[in-house]
Amino acid sequence: MIESIDPAIPQKPLARCNRCDRETAHYNTFFSPTNQRENVCWECLAREEKGFFAHRSFRRGARSGVIPR
């Protein structure tokens, strides 16, 4: 019998993020030069790519026409 594997559904076990201490199934694992493992969730990686540590509900109000003062 042939089993089809969907690449969109990862079969990884739950892991705790080293940055936000949240337990998640969507994470990336990085290894340091000293061979230490660091699990970082996708939300923390997205915040890092933005260049600032924003809340999950953060959005820019000026893009919708509201200028906060």
C-alpha positions as CSV (number, residue, x, y, z in Angstrom):
1,M,0.0,0.0,0.0
2,I,1.3,3.5,-0.9
3,E,0.8,6.3,1.5
4,S,0.7,9.8,0.2
5,I,2.5,12.4,2.3
6,D,1.3,16.0,2.2
7,P,4.3,18.3,2.5
8,A,2.0,21.1,3.9
9,I,1.3,19.0,7.0
10,P,4.5,18.6,9.1
11,Q,4.8,15.5,11.2
12,K,7.1,17.2,13.7
13,P,6.5,16.8,17.4
14,L,5.5,19.8,19.6
15,A,8.5,21.9,20.7
16,R,8.9,25.0,22.9
17,C,10.1,28.2,21.3
18,N,13.3,29.5,22.9
19,R,12.3,33.1,22.5
20,C,8.6,33.4,23.5
21,D,8.4,30.1,25.5
22,R,5.3,29.0,23.6
23,E,4.7,25.4,22.7
24,T,4.0,25.0,19.0
25,A,4.1,22.6,16.1
26,H,5.2,25.3,13.5
27,Y,8.9,26.0,14.2
28,N,12.3,26.0,12.7
29,T,15.4,24.4,14.3
30,F,18.7,26.2,14.2
31,F,22.1,24.8,15.3
32,S,24.8,26.9,16.7
33,P,28.5,26.4,16.0
34,T,28.7,24.6,19.4
35,N,26.0,22.2,18.2
36,Q,23.3,23.5,20.5
37,R,19.8,23.3,19.2
38,E,17.5,26.3,19.1
39,N,13.8,26.0,18.2
40,V,12.2,29.3,17.0
41,C,8.5,29.5,16.2
42,W,7.3,31.0,12.9
43,E,5.7,34.0,14.7
44,C,9.0,35.0,16.3
45,L,10.7,34.7,13.0
46,A,8.1,36.9,11.4
47,R,8.6,39.5,14.1
48,E,12.4,39.4,13.6
49,E,11.9,39.9,9.8
50,K,9.8,43.0,10.5
51,G,12.7,44.5,12.4
52,F,10.8,45.1,15.6
53,F,9.0,43.0,18.2
54,A,5.4,43.7,17.5
55,H,2.3,42.2,19.1
56,R,0.3,39.7,17.0
57,S,-2.6,42.1,16.7
58,F,-0.3,45.0,15.5
59,R,-1.3,46.7,12.3
60,R,-0.5,50.1,10.8
61,G,-3.6,52.3,11.1
62,A,-2.3,54.9,8.6
63,R,-2.7,52.4,5.8
64,S,-6.5,52.3,6.3
65,G,-6.7,56.1,6.4
66,V,-6.6,56.6,10.2
67,I,-3.7,58.6,11.5
68,P,-3.2,58.0,15.3
69,R,-2.2,61.2,17.2
